[in-house]
C-alpha cells in the first residue's frame, strides 16, 4: 500500500532557490500567460529566468513552463496556446519544432513500486522539425526524432524515431520529410 504522507517534494533539483521560484510563479501567472502579453515579451521573460531561447520563437498565451531555467528552445519553434511544459528535468526543443495547443510535455512521474511514491523523473528531447500535435502528451525520458509527429491526443511513453507518426491509437507509421 502507498504511504502518501511519506512523500516529500525532495528527490530532484529545482535549479533555483525559493525566492526565484516564487518570483517566476508570480510572473508566469500574471504576465506570461496573459492573452494581452506580446509573444516577444514572453520569450524575453523566459530568457530573463534562464531559458535558452533561439531566434524567431513564438510562445502563445496560456503556456505554462514549470522551470524556465530547465528549458532550451531552438530557432523558429512554436509553442501553442495552452501547452504545458512540466519540466522537473530539462526539456530541449530543437529548431522548427511545433508544440500545438494544450500539448503536455511532462518530465516528472512517480515510482509506482515505492511505498513513498518518490519521484521518477527524466528529461525530454524533441529534435528539429518535430510536431507535437494538439492535446498530445510526451512523457518523461522520451526522445522525439527529427521531423517525427506525435498525433493529436496521443500519449508517447517511449522514443519515437525520426520521420515517424505516432497516433492516438498507439500505432506508428513512416512519414515523408516536409518539402
C-alpha positions in Angstrom: 0.0 0.0 0.0 1.1 3.5 -0.7 2.3 5.7 2.2 1.5 9.0 0.6 2.2 11.1 3.8 5.8 9.8 3.4 6.1 11.5 0.0 8.2 14.6 0.0 8.9 17.2 -2.7 12.6 16.2 -2.4 14.1 14.0 -5.0 15.0 16.4 -7.7 17.0 19.6 -8.1 14.7 22.5 -8.8 17.7 24.5 -10.0 16.9 27.8 -8.3 16.1 29.0 -4.8 12.7 29.5 -3.3 12.7 33.3 -4.0 13.4 32.8 -7.7 10.8 30.0 -7.9 8.2 32.2 -6.2 9.0 35.2 -8.5 8.7 33.0 -11.6 5.3 31.7 -10.4 4.1 35.3 -9.8 5.3 36.5 -13.3 4.0 33.4 -15.1 0.5 33.6 -13.6 0.1 37.4 -14.0 2.0 38.5 -17.1 3.5 35.5 -19.0 0.3 33.5 -19.6 -2.0 36.5 -20.3 -3.6 36.9 -23.7 -2.6 40.5 -23.9 1.2 39.9 -23.4 3.1 40.0 -26.8 5.0 36.9 -27.8 8.3 38.8 -27.8 7.7 39.7 -24.1 7.1 36.0 -23.3 10.3 35.0 -24.8 12.1 37.8 -23.1 10.7 36.7 -19.7 11.8 33.1 -20.4 15.3 34.3 -21.2 15.3 36.6 -18.1 14.6 33.5 -15.9 17.4 31.4 -17.5 15.8 29.7 -20.5 17.9 29.3 -23.7 15.6 30.6 -26.4 16.6 30.8 -30.1 15.5 33.4 -32.6 12.1 33.6 -34.1 10.5 31.6 -31.3 6.7 32.1 -30.9 5.2 31.4 -27.4 1.4 31.8 -27.3 -0.8 32.7 -24.4 -1.8 30.3 -21.6 1.5 28.4 -22.0 2.9 27.1 -18.7 6.5 26.4 -18.0 7.4 25.0 -14.6 11.1 26.0 -14.5 12.3 28.2 -17.4 15.9 27.6 -16.4 15.4 24.0 -17.4 14.1 24.9 -20.9 16.1 25.1 -24.2 14.2 26.1 -27.4 15.8 26.2 -30.9 15.2 28.8 -33.6 11.8 29.3 -35.2 10.0 27.0 -32.8 6.3 27.5 -31.9 4.7 26.7 -28.6 0.9 26.8 -28.9 -1.8 28.2 -26.7 -2.3 26.2 -23.5 0.8 24.0 -23.9 2.2 22.8 -20.6 5.9 22.2 -20.2 6.1 20.4 -16.8 9.9 20.3 -16.7 11.1 19.0 -13.4 14.1 17.9 -15.6 15.4 19.6 -18.7 13.2 19.9 -21.8 15.0 20.6 -25.1 13.1 21.6 -28.2 15.0 21.7 -31.4 14.7 24.2 -34.3 11.4 24.4 -36.3 9.5 22.3 -33.7 5.8 22.8 -33.3 4.2 22.1 -29.9 0.5 22.6 -30.5 -2.4 23.7 -28.4 -2.8 22.0 -25.0 0.1 19.6 -25.5 1.8 18.3 -22.4 5.5 17.6 -22.1 5.9 16.0 -18.6 9.4 15.1 -17.3 8.0 14.0 -13.9 6.5 10.8 -12.7 6.4 8.7 -9.6 7.8 5.2 -8.8 4.6 3.2 -8.5 6.6 0.4 -6.8 7.8 2.6 -4.0 5.5 3.0 -0.9 6.6 6.6 -0.6 5.7 7.3 -4.3 9.0 9.0 -4.8 9.8 10.9 -8.0 11.0 9.1 -11.1 11.9 11.9 -13.5 13.8 12.1 -16.8 14.4 14.8 -19.5 12.6 15.1 -22.8 14.2 15.9 -26.1 12.3 16.9 -29.2 14.5 17.1 -32.3 14.4 19.6 -35.2 11.3 19.7 -37.3 9.2 17.5 -35.0 5.5 18.2 -34.3 3.7 17.6 -31.0 0.1 17.9 -32.1 -2.9 19.3 -30.1 -3.5 17.6 -26.7 -0.7 15.1 -27.2 1.3 14.0 -24.2 5.1 13.3 -24.2 6.2 11.5 -21.0 9.5 11.5 -19.0 12.6 10.2 -20.7 11.3 10.3 -24.2 13.2 11.5 -27.3 11.1 12.6 -30.3 13.2 12.2 -33.5 13.7 14.7 -36.3 10.6 15.5 -38.2 8.6 13.0 -36.2 4.9 13.6 -35.4 3.1 12.9 -32.2 -0.5 12.9 -33.4 -3.4 14.7 -31.7 -4.4 13.2 -28.4 -1.6 10.6 -28.5 0.4 9.6 -25.4 4.1 8.9 -26.1 5.9 6.9 -23.4 8.9 5.6 -25.4 11.2 7.1 -28.0 9.9 8.0 -31.5 12.3 7.6 -34.4 12.7 10.3 -36.9 10.1 10.6 -39.7 7.6 8.5 -37.8 4.0 9.3 -36.9 2.7 8.0 -33.5 -1.1 8.2 -33.4 -3.6 8.3 -30.5 -4.4 4.6 -31.1 -0.8 3.8 -30.4 0.1 2.9 -34.0 3.2 4.1 -35.8 3.9 4.6 -39.5 6.6 6.4 -41.5 6.0 9.9 -42.8 7.8 11.8 -45.5 10.1 14.7 -44.7 8.4 18.0 -45.2 9.1 19.6 -48.6 
